[in-house]
Amino acid sequence: MSMQKLHTTQCLEDAQAAIYQLFDEIPEAEAIEVRVFSGETQPPVLAGIVPRAET
């Protein structure tokens, strides 16, 4: 597997874990806006709004 594919897979897994954790810690949250960056000056590699119903 290429390094880029590994990085992308790890990024998605980390984001998913963080989203689940945030919904657990903030039960009143109906949705969470997510933006994942690979560097401070780079555009987001992942962005969107995740409604609780999808978790």
Rosetta silent file (secondary structure, phi, psi, omega in degrees, C-alpha in Angstrom):
SEQUENCE: MSMQKLHTTQCLEDAQAAIYQLFDEIPEAEAIEVRVFSGETQPPVLAGIVPRAET
SCORE:     score description
SCORE:     0.000 S_00000001
   1 L     0.000  138.564 -177.520    0.000    0.000    0.000 S_00000001
   2 L   -71.599  157.865  178.530    1.355    3.444   -0.894 S_00000001
   3 H   -61.746  -38.380  179.313    2.311    5.966    1.775 S_00000001
   4 H   -62.946  -42.522  179.402   -0.376    8.358    0.491 S_00000001
   5 H   -65.551  -41.662  177.712   -3.052    5.659    0.816 S_00000001
   6 H   -62.158  -43.932  179.517   -1.849    4.797    4.330 S_00000001
   7 H   -61.987  -44.929 -179.796   -1.915    8.474    5.316 S_00000001
   8 H   -63.268  -45.494  179.313   -5.420    8.921    3.907 S_00000001
   9 H   -61.141  -45.444  179.888   -6.732    5.791    5.624 S_00000001
  10 H   -64.028  -40.262  178.578   -5.230    6.832    8.969 S_00000001
  11 H   -59.706  -47.488 -179.961   -6.657   10.345    8.586 S_00000001
  12 H   -64.685  -41.277  179.213  -10.175    8.998    7.994 S_00000001
  13 H   -64.946  -42.701  179.111   -9.933    6.540   10.898 S_00000001
  14 H   -64.869  -41.903  179.559   -8.684    9.258   13.272 S_00000001
  15 H   -63.685  -43.776  179.603  -11.428   11.667   12.182 S_00000001
  16 H   -61.747  -44.673  179.638  -14.121    9.021   12.659 S_00000001
  17 H   -62.348  -41.385  179.382  -12.839    8.163   16.140 S_00000001
  18 H   -65.115  -39.786  179.353  -12.761   11.850   17.111 S_00000001
  19 H   -63.673  -47.276  177.776  -16.318   12.385   15.851 S_00000001
  20 H   -58.996  -43.771 -178.767  -17.660    9.439   17.867 S_00000001
  21 H   -63.856  -42.820  178.636  -15.807   10.680   20.954 S_00000001
  22 H   -62.532  -42.898  178.201  -17.164   14.217   20.569 S_00000001
  23 H   -64.333  -35.424  176.266  -20.747   12.974   20.253 S_00000001
  24 H   -66.070  -40.417 -175.977  -20.225   10.853   23.394 S_00000001
  25 H   -80.743  -22.154 -178.249  -18.799   13.826   25.314 S_00000001
  26 L  -126.176   77.530 -174.446  -21.361   16.377   24.071 S_00000001
  27 L   -61.901  -24.017 -179.908  -24.742   14.606   24.140 S_00000001
  28 L   -80.608   -8.686  179.793  -26.641   17.806   23.304 S_00000001
  29 L   -71.652  126.347  177.631  -24.758   18.235   20.001 S_00000001
  30 L   -90.097  -26.167 -179.325  -27.002   17.518   17.021 S_00000001
  31 E  -155.860  156.525  178.546  -24.199   17.915   14.475 S_00000001
  32 E  -130.468  128.846  174.865  -20.455   18.529   14.382 S_00000001
  33 E   -86.625  128.881 -174.702  -18.613   20.550   11.764 S_00000001
  34 E  -120.177  134.608  170.587  -15.352   18.821   10.878 S_00000001
  35 E  -139.786  124.293 -179.000  -12.275   20.146    9.089 S_00000001
  36 E  -116.460  127.731 -178.617   -9.071   18.093    8.935 S_00000001
  37 E  -115.494  146.220  174.582   -5.831   19.671    7.745 S_00000001
  38 L   -91.725  -14.501  176.896   -2.543   18.026    6.822 S_00000001
  39 L  -162.058  158.816 -176.057   -0.673   21.268    7.524 S_00000001
  40 L   -59.694  -35.278 -175.718   -1.353   24.758    8.851 S_00000001
  41 L   -99.348    5.110 -178.265   -1.094   26.412    5.442 S_00000001
  42 L   -95.268  152.754  173.608   -2.820   23.652    3.480 S_00000001
  43 L   -69.453  161.788  179.975   -6.507   23.500    2.558 S_00000001
  44 E   -62.491  142.498  175.386   -8.595   20.912    4.429 S_00000001
  45 E   -91.193  -15.815  179.561   -8.246   17.317    3.267 S_00000001
  46 E  -150.043  130.642  179.310  -11.612   16.493    4.830 S_00000001
  47 E  -153.260  144.321  176.648  -14.474   18.854    5.627 S_00000001
  48 E   165.170  178.493  176.992  -18.164   18.604    6.310 S_00000001
  49 E  -113.119  126.593 -178.375  -20.982   18.543    8.827 S_00000001
  50 E  -108.808  111.465  175.985  -21.765   15.221   10.490 S_00000001
  51 E   -75.049  149.412 -179.070  -25.267   14.927   11.968 S_00000001
  52 H   -54.748  -36.374 -177.681  -25.648   12.732   15.028 S_00000001
  53 H   -57.242  -22.133 -178.593  -28.005   10.403   13.124 S_00000001
  54 H   -89.716   -2.297 -178.256  -25.065    9.209   11.001 S_00000001
  55 L   -97.746    0.000    0.000  -22.951    8.063   13.963 S_00000001
